[in-house]
């Protein structure tokens, strides 16, 4: 479809006109008191337990990271800095890799107990317990031993398994040993959280409306929070989220890229921060038994990526709307492993250029029938291919996200013009991420991975055969072996060479369609001082203890 760019502008203009009004932002939120900031977000956690697959969402991390703090956190420069640790962890032996660290003497749980190496040991044992639905055991499964010494611990990795992202691993938020012992971890902290190690503590959660945190007065490992409370308000409707900002129902938001941001930038009542981050938007393709059988054929995947004009989508939704200043600021992403701003970025996927005529040639050559003889914007003829059936695919993503809905609509029309059909299967974030994504019962899934500087080193978990978060069920043994070797290669240059060799194979396979490094945005009312955009999965609440409201 989309043979002419003005059709894209027409669609975008229609949606922009609909942004003027929106439904009320929330049900019945409580009034905001002095010393309180309301933080609006378009997604709601499914559980408060961010160690579990069901809790593996940015929404959970934003709200719970200030409660269950880590030994170290990523700052606004994507550098790991100590929080509960008394300093950076040290390597005491190279082979087998052995590292040691120590929690601060004033690092305590909110019930007064000291945070010690036993809490890290409990974390390790809980993560490695096969009974619990842990998001990923990557790196943890390579630990040979954890030795506790009071407030500290020494971690020894298996010989030849020097996990490249070891520093981020040991910096994980420790679990309170006295709270997890003897508990069913799959059900722990589902609806409430009775312990804290960070500057805030959990107060209440009204599902569908809001979650409330309060200052943790027992926190002494760093400066105490200046705010009395933070109220996270869940507003899945894009227009309603921005309406809530305008009406002062919320004062801070870290929205996904949305068209309204261009307008709110003009309002002097708000500060808008933006910049590239370790966030990449992509269309994953299902290889498993629950996915469409056609997607297991390389020529079908090649037709998909060739029929999507990624540059045109970027131009229509980001450049012409003013979300970014120019196309140069948001290049089409041609890698799944390295971001465009990273040193070892190689544009492996650049070989897949947009060509509607080529899609039709590909499918005709494979004896597919029933499709169009030439691209047409009003085409209704869909291809059927030998032994795999009709090229009609379920397209899953989150509901309520306006820009993502527009992305789908444009890609749907582009592909339909060459005889490939996309059927929308949208749903709430908690459902599509917590249930649909890990189930493998989907065909194409559009979402954003959030990571950090260590993400490339841990690519095996996403793209390796049997990787913990390889929800695509993709497996290329040669590429997988290289990815696995890379995560145990400490030298960055040597590791990057392995990763790029692997990605060259992945790009030929087309197991996913990279879109772009999604720009991050942080909006705050100028009455709120202190929010700073963080480019990593740490999110904007990373320094929330320093925020003030006037």
C-alpha positions as CSV (number, residue, x, y, z in Angstrom):
1,X,0.0,0.0,0.0
2,X,1.3,3.5,0.7
3,X,2.6,4.2,-2.7
4,X,2.3,7.9,-2.2
5,X,3.5,9.8,0.9
6,X,0.5,12.2,0.9
7,X,-1.7,9.3,1.9
8,X,0.4,9.0,5.1
9,X,-0.1,12.7,5.8
10,X,-3.8,12.4,5.4
11,X,-4.0,9.5,7.9
12,X,-1.8,11.4,10.4
13,X,-3.8,14.6,10.0
14,X,-7.0,12.7,10.8
15,X,-5.5,11.4,14.0
16,X,-4.1,14.8,15.0
17,X,-7.6,16.2,14.7
18,X,-8.8,13.6,17.1
19,X,-6.2,14.5,19.8
20,X,-8.0,17.6,20.8
21,X,-10.4,15.8,23.1
22,X,-10.1,12.8,25.4
23,X,-12.0,10.9,28.0
24,X,-11.4,11.6,31.7
25,X,-8.0,10.4,32.6
26,X,-8.8,8.2,35.6
27,X,-11.7,6.8,37.6
28,X,-11.7,8.3,41.1
29,X,-8.1,9.2,42.0
30,X,-7.5,10.8,45.4
31,X,-6.6,14.5,45.6
32,X,-3.0,15.4,45.4
33,X,-1.7,16.8,48.7
34,X,1.2,19.2,49.4
35,X,4.5,17.3,49.1
36,X,3.0,14.9,46.6
37,X,3.8,14.4,42.9
38,X,1.5,12.5,40.5
39,X,3.3,10.5,37.9
40,X,1.2,9.5,34.8
41,X,1.9,6.3,32.9
42,X,0.1,4.6,30.0
43,X,0.8,1.1,31.4
44,X,0.0,-0.6,34.7
45,X,2.0,-3.4,36.4
46,X,0.5,-6.9,36.4
47,X,2.3,-7.6,39.7
48,X,4.7,-5.8,42.0
49,X,7.3,-8.6,41.7
50,X,9.7,-7.4,38.9
51,X,11.8,-10.6,39.1
52,X,8.9,-12.6,37.5
53,X,8.1,-12.9,33.8
54,X,4.7,-11.4,34.6
55,X,6.4,-8.4,36.2
56,X,8.9,-7.9,33.5
57,X,7.6,-4.5,32.3
58,X,8.9,-0.9,32.4
59,X,5.7,0.1,34.3
60,X,6.7,-2.3,37.1
61,X,10.3,-1.1,37.2
62,X,9.3,2.6,37.3
63,X,7.2,2.1,40.3
64,X,9.1,-0.5,42.3
65,X,12.8,0.3,41.6
66,X,12.6,3.2,44.1
67,X,11.3,0.7,46.7
68,X,13.6,-2.3,46.1
69,X,16.8,-0.5,45.2
70,X,19.9,-2.1,43.6
71,X,23.5,-2.3,44.8
72,X,24.2,0.0,41.9
73,X,21.9,1.9,39.4
74,X,22.4,3.4,36.0
75,X,22.6,7.2,36.1
76,X,21.7,9.7,33.4
77,X,24.9,9.0,31.6
78,X,24.3,5.3,31.5
79,X,27.0,4.6,34.1
80,X,26.6,2.2,37.0
81,X,27.0,4.1,40.3
82,X,26.7,2.6,43.8
83,X,23.5,3.0,45.8
84,X,23.3,0.2,48.3
85,X,27.0,-0.9,47.7
86,X,29.7,0.9,49.6
87,X,31.7,1.1,46.3
88,X,32.0,-0.5,42.9
89,X,32.4,-4.3,43.0
90,X,36.0,-5.6,42.4
91,X,37.4,-8.4,40.4
92,X,39.7,-10.4,42.7
93,X,40.5,-13.2,40.2
94,X,40.2,-13.3,36.4
95,X,39.8,-17.1,35.9
96,X,37.6,-18.3,37.1
97,X,36.0,-14.8,37.3
98,X,35.6,-13.9,41.0
99,X,34.2,-10.6,42.1
100,X,33.5,-9.2,45.5
101,X,31.3,-6.4,46.8
102,X,29.9,-5.1,50.1
103,X,26.6,-3.4,51.1
104,X,26.9,-0.1,53.1
105,X,26.8,-0.3,56.8
106,X,23.8,2.0,56.8
107,X,21.9,0.0,54.1
108,X,18.9,-1.4,55.9
109,X,15.5,-2.9,55.2
110,X,12.6,-0.7,56.1
111,X,11.9,-3.1,59.1
112,X,15.3,-2.2,60.5
113,X,17.3,-5.3,59.5
114,X,20.7,-4.9,58.0
115,X,21.1,-5.7,54.3
116,X,23.9,-8.3,54.1
117,X,25.5,-10.8,51.8
118,X,22.9,-13.3,52.9
119,X,20.3,-11.3,51.1
120,X,22.3,-11.6,47.9
121,X,22.6,-15.3,48.5
122,X,18.9,-15.6,49.0
123,X,18.4,-13.7,45.7
124,X,20.7,-16.1,43.9
125,X,19.0,-19.2,45.3
126,X,15.5,-17.8,44.5
127,X,16.4,-16.9,40.9
128,X,17.9,-20.4,40.4
129,X,14.9,-22.2,41.9
130,X,13.2,-23.9,38.9
131,X,9.8,-23.7,40.7
132,X,9.7,-19.9,40.2
133,X,8.8,-18.2,36.9
134,X,11.9,-16.0,36.8
135,X,12.2,-13.7,33.7
136,X,15.8,-14.7,33.0
137,X,18.5,-16.7,34.7
138,X,21.1,-15.6,32.2
139,X,24.4,-15.0,34.0
140,X,23.0,-16.4,37.3
141,X,23.2,-20.0,35.9
142,X,26.9,-19.4,35.3
143,X,27.7,-18.8,39.0
144,X,29.6,-21.6,40.7
145,X,29.5,-20.3,44.2
146,X,28.4,-17.4,46.4
147,X,30.3,-16.9,49.6
148,X,28.9,-14.6,52.3
149,X,31.0,-12.5,54.6
150,X,28.8,-10.3,56.8
151,X,27.7,-7.3,54.7
152,X,29.6,-8.5,51.7
153,X,29.7,-11.4,49.3
154,X,32.1,-13.0,46.9
155,X,30.8,-14.5,43.7
156,X,32.7,-17.0,41.7
157,X,31.7,-17.9,38.1
158,X,32.2,-21.2,36.5
159,X,35.5,-21.7,34.8
160,X,35.3,-20.4,31.2
161,X,32.0,-18.7,32.0
162,X,33.2,-15.2,32.8
163,X,29.8,-13.4,32.3
164,X,30.5,-10.1,30.5
165,X,27.8,-8.2,32.3
166,X,28.8,-9.4,35.8
167,X,28.8,-5.9,37.3
168,X,25.2,-5.3,36.4
169,X,24.2,-8.8,37.6
170,X,25.7,-8.5,41.1
171,X,24.1,-5.0,41.3
172,X,20.6,-6.5,41.1
173,X,18.2,-5.4,43.7
174,X,18.7,-7.9,46.6
175,X,15.8,-9.8,47.9
176,X,15.1,-9.7,51.7
177,X,16.2,-13.2,52.9
178,X,13.8,-13.1,55.8
179,X,10.8,-12.3,53.6
180,X,11.4,-14.8,50.7
181,X,12.3,-17.8,52.9
182,X,9.5,-20.5,52.8
183,X,7.3,-18.4,50.5
184,X,5.7,-19.2,47.2
185,X,7.7,-16.6,45.2
186,X,5.3,-16.8,42.2
187,X,2.6,-15.3,44.4
188,X,4.8,-13.0,46.5
189,X,4.3,-9.2,46.1
190,X,1.5,-9.7,43.7
191,X,-0.7,-7.0,45.1
192,X,1.3,-5.4,48.0
193,X,4.9,-5.0,49.2
194,X,5.7,-4.9,52.9
195,X,9.4,-4.2,52.7
196,X,11.7,-1.6,51.2
197,X,15.4,-1.1,50.7
198,X,15.1,2.2,48.8
199,X,14.1,5.8,49.5
200,X,10.4,5.0,49.1
201,X,8.0,2.4,50.4
202,X,4.8,0.9,49.0
203,X,1.5,2.2,50.5
204,X,-1.4,1.1,48.4
205,X,-2.6,0.0,44.9
206,X,-6.0,0.7,43.5
207,X,-5.9,-1.5,40.4
208,X,-6.9,0.3,37.2
209,X,-6.4,3.7,38.8
210,X,-3.3,4.4,40.8
211,X,-0.4,3.1,43.0
212,X,0.9,5.1,45.9
213,X,4.5,5.3,47.4
214,X,5.6,7.2,50.4
215,X,8.9,8.4,51.7
216,X,10.8,5.5,53.5
217,X,12.0,7.2,56.7
218,X,14.1,4.2,57.5
219,X,16.3,4.7,54.4
220,X,19.8,5.8,55.4
221,X,21.9,4.5,52.5
222,X,21.6,7.8,50.8
223,X,19.7,11.1,51.0
224,X,16.2,10.7,52.2
225,X,13.4,11.5,49.7
226,X,12.3,15.1,49.7
227,X,8.8,14.3,48.6
228,X,6.2,12.9,51.0
229,X,4.5,10.7,48.4
230,X,4.4,9.8,44.7
231,X,1.2,8.7,43.1
232,X,1.5,6.7,39.9
233,X,-1.7,7.1,37.9
234,X,-2.4,4.6,35.1
235,X,-3.9,6.3,32.0
236,X,-3.8,3.9,29.0
237,X,-5.5,6.4,26.6
238,X,-2.9,8.7,24.9
239,X,-5.2,11.7,24.7
240,X,-6.3,11.3,28.3
241,X,-2.6,11.1,29.5
242,X,-1.8,14.5,27.9
243,X,-5.1,16.0,29.1
244,X,-4.2,15.0,32.6
245,X,-0.9,16.9,32.2
246,X,-2.7,20.0,31.0
247,X,-5.2,19.9,33.8
248,X,-2.5,19.3,36.5
249,X,-4.0,15.9,37.5
250,X,-0.5,14.6,36.9
251,X,2.7,16.6,37.0
252,X,5.3,14.1,35.5
253,X,5.1,11.6,32.7
254,X,7.6,9.5,30.8
255,X,5.4,8.8,27.7
256,X,6.2,6.8,24.7
257,X,6.7,8.9,21.6
258,X,3.3,10.5,20.9
259,X,2.2,13.2,18.6
260,X,1.0,15.5,21.4
261,X,4.6,16.0,22.6
262,X,5.2,18.4,19.7
263,X,2.4,20.6,21.1
264,X,3.3,20.4,24.8
265,X,6.8,21.5,24.0
266,X,5.4,24.9,23.2
267,X,3.8,25.3,26.6
268,X,6.0,27.1,29.1
269,X,4.3,25.3,32.0
270,X,6.2,22.2,31.1
271,X,9.8,21.0,30.7
272,X,10.3,18.4,28.0
273,X,13.5,16.4,27.9
274,X,14.3,14.0,25.0
275,X,17.1,12.1,23.6
276,X,18.2,8.7,22.3
277,X,18.3,5.8,24.7
278,X,18.8,2.0,24.9
279,X,15.2,1.5,23.6
280,X,14.6,-0.2,20.3
281,X,11.2,-0.6,18.5
282,X,10.9,-3.7,16.4
283,X,8.5,-6.2,14.9
284,X,9.2,-9.7,16.2
285,X,8.2,-12.8,14.1
286,X,7.0,-16.0,15.7
287,X,8.8,-19.2,14.6
288,X,7.1,-21.5,17.1
289,X,4.3,-24.0,16.6
290,X,1.6,-21.5,17.7
291,X,2.6,-19.0,15.0
292,X,1.5,-18.9,11.4
293,X,3.4,-21.7,9.4
294,X,4.2,-19.3,6.6
295,X,6.5,-17.3,8.9
296,X,8.8,-20.2,9.2
297,X,9.6,-19.8,5.5
298,X,12.5,-17.4,4.8
299,X,11.0,-16.0,1.6
300,X,7.9,-14.9,3.5
301,X,9.9,-13.1,6.1
302,X,12.0,-11.5,3.3
303,X,8.8,-10.3,1.7
304,X,7.6,-8.8,5.0
305,X,10.6,-6.7,5.6
306,X,10.9,-5.7,1.9
307,X,7.2,-4.6,1.9
308,X,7.5,-2.3,4.9
309,X,8.8,1.1,4.2
310,X,10.4,1.8,7.6
311,X,11.8,5.2,6.5
312,X,8.4,6.4,5.4
313,X,6.8,5.4,8.7
314,X,9.6,7.3,10.5
315,X,9.1,10.3,8.3
316,X,5.3,10.4,8.7
317,X,5.2,9.8,12.5
318,X,8.3,11.4,13.9
319,X,9.8,13.9,11.4
320,X,6.7,15.6,9.9
321,X,5.0,15.7,13.3
322,X,7.9,17.5,15.0
323,X,8.7,14.7,17.4
324,X,12.3,14.8,16.1
325,X,13.9,17.7,14.3
326,X,15.1,15.7,11.3
327,X,15.4,12.2,9.8
328,X,19.1,12.4,10.7
329,X,18.1,12.5,14.4
330,X,16.2,9.2,14.1
331,X,17.8,6.9,11.5
332,X,16.2,3.7,10.6
333,X,17.7,1.0,12.9
334,X,19.7,-1.6,11.0
335,X,20.7,-3.7,13.9
336,X,19.1,-5.6,16.8
337,X,22.3,-5.8,18.9
338,X,23.9,-2.3,18.8
339,X,22.1,1.0,18.8
340,X,22.9,3.6,16.2
341,X,25.0,5.7,18.7
342,X,27.1,2.8,19.9
343,X,30.7,2.3,18.9
344,X,30.3,-1.2,17.3
345,X,27.1,-0.6,15.4
346,X,27.1,-2.2,11.9
347,X,24.0,-1.7,9.7
348,X,23.5,-5.4,8.8
349,X,19.8,-5.0,8.0
350,X,20.4,-2.2,5.4
351,X,20.4,-4.8,2.7
352,X,16.6,-5.0,3.0
353,X,15.5,-2.0,1.1
354,X,11.8,-1.2,0.5
355,X,10.5,-2.5,-2.9
356,X,6.9,-3.3,-3.5
357,X,7.6,-4.8,-7.0
358,X,10.3,-7.0,-5.5
359,X,7.8,-8.4,-2.9
360,X,5.4,-9.5,-5.7
361,X,8.4,-11.0,-7.6
362,X,9.4,-13.0,-4.5
363,X,6.0,-14.5,-3.9
364,X,5.3,-15.2,-7.6
365,X,8.6,-17.0,-7.8
366,X,7.5,-19.3,-5.0
367,X,4.3,-20.2,-6.8
368,X,2.1,-18.2,-4.5
369,X,-1.3,-17.3,-6.0
370,X,-4.2,-15.0,-5.5
371,X,-2.2,-11.8,-4.9
372,X,-2.0,-8.6,-7.0
373,X,0.0,-8.4,-10.2
374,X,1.2,-4.9,-9.3
375,X,1.1,-2.8,-6.0
376,X,-2.2,-1.0,-5.5
377,X,-3.4,1.2,-2.6
378,X,-6.9,-0.3,-2.9
379,X,-5.8,-3.9,-3.2
380,X,-7.9,-6.6,-1.6
381,X,-6.2,-9.7,-3.1
382,X,-4.2,-11.7,-0.6
383,X,-1.5,-14.2,-1.5
384,X,-1.8,-17.9,-0.7
385,X,1.5,-19.9,-0.8
386,X,2.1,-23.6,-1.2
387,X,1.9,-25.7,2.0
388,X,1.6,-22.6,4.3
389,X,-1.7,-21.0,3.3
390,X,-2.9,-17.5,3.2
391,X,-0.5,-14.7,4.1
392,X,-2.7,-13.3,6.7
393,X,-1.0,-12.6,10.1
394,X,-2.1,-11.6,13.5
395,X,-0.4,-8.3,14.6
396,X,-0.1,-7.9,18.4
397,X,0.8,-4.8,20.3
398,X,-0.6,-2.7,23.2
399,X,-3.9,-1.0,23.0
400,X,-4.4,2.7,23.7
401,X,-1.0,3.8,22.4
402,X,-1.8,6.2,19.6
403,X,1.5,6.3,17.8
404,X,1.8,2.5,17.8
405,X,-1.7,2.3,16.4
406,X,-0.7,4.6,13.6
407,X,2.5,2.5,13.0
408,X,0.3,-0.5,12.6
409,X,-2.2,1.2,10.3
410,X,0.6,2.4,8.0
411,X,2.4,-0.9,7.9
412,X,-1.0,-2.7,7.4
413,X,-1.7,-0.5,4.3
414,X,1.8,-0.9,2.9
415,X,1.7,-4.7,3.1
416,X,-1.9,-5.0,1.9
417,X,-1.0,-3.1,-1.3
418,X,1.3,-6.1,-2.1
419,X,-1.1,-8.8,-1.0
420,X,-0.1,-9.5,2.6
421,X,-2.7,-9.0,5.3
422,X,-2.2,-7.8,9.0
423,X,-5.0,-8.4,11.5
424,X,-4.9,-6.2,14.7
425,X,-4.7,-8.1,18.0
426,X,-4.3,-5.3,20.5
427,X,-4.7,-5.6,24.3
428,X,-3.7,-4.1,27.7
429,X,0.0,-4.1,28.4
430,X,-0.3,-6.4,31.4
431,X,-2.1,-9.0,29.2
432,X,0.0,-8.8,26.0
433,X,3.4,-8.6,27.8
434,X,2.6,-10.8,30.8
435,X,0.6,-13.5,29.0
436,X,0.5,-13.3,25.2
437,X,4.2,-12.6,24.5
438,X,5.7,-15.4,26.5
439,X,3.0,-17.9,25.3
440,X,4.2,-17.7,21.7
441,X,0.6,-17.6,20.5
442,X,1.1,-14.7,18.1
443,X,2.4,-14.1,14.6
444,X,4.0,-10.6,14.6
445,X,4.5,-8.6,17.8
446,X,5.5,-4.9,17.9
447,X,7.0,-3.6,21.1
448,X,10.1,-1.9,22.5
449,X,13.0,-3.6,24.3
450,X,14.5,-1.4,27.0
451,X,18.1,-2.0,28.0
452,X,21.4,-0.4,28.9
453,X,25.1,-0.4,27.9
454,X,25.4,-4.1,28.8
455,X,22.4,-5.2,26.6
456,X,24.6,-6.2,23.6
457,X,26.6,-8.5,25.8
458,X,23.5,-10.4,26.9
459,X,22.0,-10.7,23.4
460,X,21.9,-14.5,23.7
461,X,19.0,-14.3,26.0
462,X,16.9,-12.5,23.3
463,X,18.1,-14.3,20.1
464,X,20.0,-17.4,21.1
465,X,18.5,-20.9,20.8
466,X,16.5,-21.4,24.0
467,X,17.3,-17.9,25.3
468,X,15.2,-17.0,28.4
469,X,13.5,-14.1,26.6
470,X,13.6,-15.4,23.1
471,X,9.8,-15.4,22.8
472,X,10.1,-15.7,19.0
473,X,11.4,-19.3,19.4
474,X,14.0,-18.4,16.8
475,X,17.0,-20.6,16.5
476,X,20.0,-20.4,14.2
477,X,22.6,-22.7,15.8
478,X,25.7,-21.0,14.3
479,X,24.5,-17.5,15.3
480,X,23.5,-18.8,18.8
481,X,26.9,-20.3,19.4
482,X,28.5,-16.9,18.6
483,X,26.1,-15.1,20.9
484,X,26.8,-17.4,23.7
485,X,30.5,-17.1,23.2
486,X,30.2,-13.3,23.2
487,X,28.5,-13.2,26.6
488,X,31.6,-14.9,28.1
489,X,34.1,-12.7,26.2
490,X,35.3,-9.9,28.5
491,X,37.2,-7.8,25.8
492,X,34.6,-5.4,24.3
493,X,36.2,-5.3,20.8
494,X,36.5,-9.1,20.6
495,X,33.0,-9.5,21.9
496,X,31.6,-7.0,19.3
497,X,33.3,-9.0,16.5
498,X,31.5,-12.1,17.6
499,X,28.1,-10.3,18.0
500,X,28.4,-8.8,14.5
501,X,29.2,-12.1,13.0
502,X,26.1,-13.5,14.6
503,X,24.0,-10.6,13.5
504,X,25.0,-11.0,9.9
505,X,23.4,-14.4,10.0
506,X,20.3,-13.1,11.9
507,X,19.8,-10.3,9.3
508,X,19.8,-13.0,6.5
509,X,17.2,-15.0,8.5
510,X,15.0,-11.9,9.2
511,X,13.7,-13.2,12.6
512,X,12.6,-9.6,13.4
513,X,12.2,-6.2,11.8
514,X,14.2,-3.5,13.5
515,X,12.5,-0.1,13.3
516,X,14.4,2.7,15.1
517,X,16.1,3.6,18.4
518,X,13.0,5.0,20.0
519,X,13.7,8.5,21.5
520,X,13.0,8.8,25.2
521,X,10.8,11.6,26.5
522,X,10.3,13.0,30.0
523,X,7.8,15.7,30.7
524,X,7.4,17.5,34.0
525,X,5.4,20.5,35.2
526,X,7.9,23.3,36.0
527,X,6.6,23.2,39.6
528,X,8.4,19.9,39.9
529,X,12.2,20.2,40.2
530,X,14.7,17.4,39.8
531,X,13.5,14.9,37.1
532,X,16.3,13.9,34.7
533,X,15.8,11.7,31.7
534,X,17.6,8.4,32.0
535,X,18.5,6.6,28.7
536,X,18.4,3.1,30.2
537,X,15.9,0.6,31.6
538,X,16.4,2.4,35.0
539,X,13.8,4.9,33.9
540,X,13.0,8.4,35.1
541,X,12.4,7.5,38.7
542,X,16.1,6.7,39.2
543,X,16.7,9.9,41.2
544,X,13.1,10.5,42.5
545,X,14.4,10.9,46.0
546,X,15.8,14.3,45.0
547,X,12.6,15.7,43.4
548,X,10.8,18.6,45.0
549,X,7.5,20.2,44.3
550,X,6.7,23.9,44.8
